[in-house]
Amino acid sequence: MRWNNRTGLQASPNALPGLERERDLVRSVQAPDFAGVTFHEVLARSALNRVPGGSEMPFAWTVNPYRGCTHACVYCFARPTHSYLELDAGAGFDSQIVVKVNVAEVLERELLKPSWGREHVALGTNTDPYQRAEGKYRLMPGIIDAFVRSGTPFSILTKGTLLRRDLPALAAAADRVPVDIGLSIAVFDEELQRSVEPGTPSTAARLATVSAVRDAGLDCTVFLMPLLPGLTDSDEMLEDAVARLAAAGATAVQFGALHLKPGVKPWYMHWLERNHPQLVGLYRELYADGPYLPAAYAADLRARMQRLLDRHGLGDGRAGPTQRFGDGARRRVRFDGFDGVEGSRSRGAARRGVSMAGSVAGPARTPDERPTALF
């Protein structure tokens, strides 16, 4: 259930704070092909995370097979969740990865209970289920099987091209339960992408994954977020991004600008000071009043993006709240400083009445499982 090939693995002398006293830690290991990364293998007591009824998230349940993420995106909302394990939300989030090695078995038991109502479950709301370690741990095939056997609809949001490994299983699953796939692609400049999200697959590889999802007969929403002020939000950059998404075959596009909550802002600003010091003053001004951008910025971005989406056949002439997957209900949600999730669907997706369940930051059942957006 853990590494397929254990050769070269070494037990770490560093016990994982916060879990050793609960006796959930199986072992801490390091692998030669993950330089500087420690994997803390734990036994999950539960897999399903209940999102509180008062939450603004457009789904009620999540599953997170990993905590921490080697994608190392400097803007990642999930960083503060590492502090509950007494781990660093900066470099520690990128290099101390918690792996729930029994998550598929626990999930199947929970989904097969008579009390389970087969509600939609979202993956990728905290950390990426297809980060690079999934190539070794292979947790997702078992998770997908558990959803199918129980008749549970689900969605996946990822930056990981490893998703392509499971496309046959996902296509087969979609014949039995509703399946929604989303790719997060935020940066289309190669140099910037390597700097701001150094552990992710290239933009080109993710665009190819969008095409592969469509070739497998599945819809694919692209999350064009976060758009970074002064770095990725110019008219030229947005035009290039939307054109490439359309060419890749994206079914739908959700977009939104960066917001910087307290646990993320220092890490992002430190990166900005090192790499783009000329923009520090702009960011201090834009985010002076809190984590969200001013309303005027949001309105301008909304107008510019909607024109582009319409031009490339990805818009229906309006932007509105994301549709909650599975039941057709619509809810207003706060997202990237907007009153409502911005986005659009292709006309084909609109006719089918299906869209990706949006990932919105918000509290969950327990501190260690608080779902947040990947971006």
Stockholm file with secondary structure:
# STOCKHOLM 1.0

chainA/1-375         MRWNNRTGLQASPNALPGLERERDLVRSVQAPDFAGVTFHEVLARSALNRVPGGSEMPFAWTVNPYRGCTHACVYCFARPTHSYLELDAGAGFDSQIVVKVNVAEVLERELLKPSWGREHVALGTNTDPYQRAEGKYRLMPGIIDAFVRSGTPFSILTKGTLLRRDLPALAAAADRVPVDIGLSIAVFDEELQRSVEPGTPSTAARLATVSAVRDAGLDCTVFLMPLLPGLTDSDEMLEDAVARLAAAGATAVQFGALHLKPGVKPWYMHWLERNHPQLVGLYRELYADGPYLPAAYAADLRARMQRLLDRHGLGDGRAGPTQRFGDGARRRVRFDGFDGVEGSRSRGAARRGVSMAGSVAGPARTPDERPTALF
#=GR chainA/1-375 SS CCCSCCTTCEECSCCCTTTGGGTCEEEEEECTTSTTCEEEEECCSCCCEECCTTCCCSCSEEECSEESCTTCCTTCTTGGGGGGGTCCSSHHHHHEEEEETTHHHHHHHHHTSTTCCCCCEEESSSSCTTSTTHHHHCCHHHHHHHHHHHTCCEEEEESCGGGGGGHHHHHHHHTTSCEEEEEECCCCCHHHHHHHSTTSCCHHHHHHHHHHHHHTTCCEEEEEEEECTTTTCSHHHHHHHHHHHHHHTCSEEEEEECCCCTTTHHHHHHHHHHHCGGGHHHHHHHTTTSSSCCHHHHHHHHHHHHHHHHHTTCCCSCCCCCBCTTTCCBCCCEETTEESCCEEECHHHHHHTCCCCCCCCCCCSSGGGCCCCCC
#=GC SS_cons         CCCSCCTTCEECSCCCTTTGGGTCEEEEEECTTSTTCEEEEECCSCCCEECCTTCCCSCSEEECSEESCTTCCTTCTTGGGGGGGTCCSSHHHHHEEEEETTHHHHHHHHHTSTTCCCCCEEESSSSCTTSTTHHHHCCHHHHHHHHHHHTCCEEEEESCGGGGGGHHHHHHHHTTSCEEEEEECCCCCHHHHHHHSTTSCCHHHHHHHHHHHHHTTCCEEEEEEEECTTTTCSHHHHHHHHHHHHHHTCSEEEEEECCCCTTTHHHHHHHHHHHCGGGHHHHHHHTTTSSSCCHHHHHHHHHHHHHHHHHTTCCCSCCCCCBCTTTCCBCCCEETTEESCCEEECHHHHHHTCCCCCCCCCCCSSGGGCCCCCC
//
